Amino acid sequence: MSFRTEVALAVLQELIPEESRKLQALVNGYNDGSVYERNSKILLKKILERVIHDCDSKRMLEYNDDNCQITQNRKKSIGILYNNKKTIAQKTMLDL
């Protein structure tokens, strides 16, 4: 997980992020963020589940039968991108 993602997830866990000493310590590099780790994984898993669900609802574009060849090719490319996005999200969930 990137540092920016860690910080974003930590911000979501704070009631008043701008006043949190723990969050400031994380941002300034004084702690490793382990205090946020457990809940960050839970939040990230929920986010990834939503991403996967969204991808499932849109990836069927890959198999469209539009009459216009240009539109059909574009939809197919978009569907493939959603399929790839889903694969990345699933692999990331396995690493949690």
N, C-alpha and C positions, 0 to 999 in steps of 0.2 A: 504494500500500500504506500502511496506517495505521501510525503510530508504534508502537502496541501490537503489531501484527502483526510489525513489524520486530524489536522486542525479543523477542517470543516465539520467532521463528525464530533469532535470535542465541543465545538461551538454549539451544536445542536443539543448537547447534554447539559449545558449551563443555563440556568434561569436568567441570569444577567451576565452575559459573556464579557462585556466591557469592564466588569468589576471583579472578575474571577482571577484570583492569584494563581491558581493551578493552571489556568489557560495561558496566562501571561508567561508563566515559567516554561510551559511547553513551547510557546512561540519563540521565546528568547533562548531556548536551548538549555535551560537549567534542569529540566527533567525529561524523561523519555516518553512520557504520555501513558505509562503503564496503568495509571489510575483510570484512564478512559478506555483501555483496550477491550475489556469484556463487552461493554455496552456498544462500543464502536463496531465490533464484529456483528452484533445483533442488528444494529441499524443498517450496516452495509448489506447484510443478508436480506433484509426487508427491501432495500432499494434494488438489489440485484433481482429479487423475485419479481418486482414490478417491471423491471427492464425485460426480463424473460417473457413475462405475460404480454407486454406490449409488442415484443418482437414476434411472438406467436400469432398475434392478431394481424400483423402486417406482412409477414414473410411470404404469405401465399401469393403476393404480387408476382413472385418469381414464376408462377405457373399460370399467368393470365392468358386470356385468348382475345385480346383487343384486336379489332380489325385493322387498325393503323399500325404498320410495322415499327415506325419510330416510337410510338407510344408503348407498344408491346416491349420493345427492347429496353426502354427507360424503366418501365415497371419491373421487368425482369432483373435489371441491375439493382434497383432499389430493394427488391425482395431478397436478392443475394446478400446485400449489405445487412439487412435485418437478420438474416440467417447467421452471418458471421458475427454480428453483435451478440446474438444469443449464445453462440459457442464461446465467445470470450467471457460473457457473464457467467456461464455455467462452470467454466474452468476456474474462474476467480472464486466462485462459491466453494469449489472443492478444496481450494487452498486455505480457506478460512478454517 
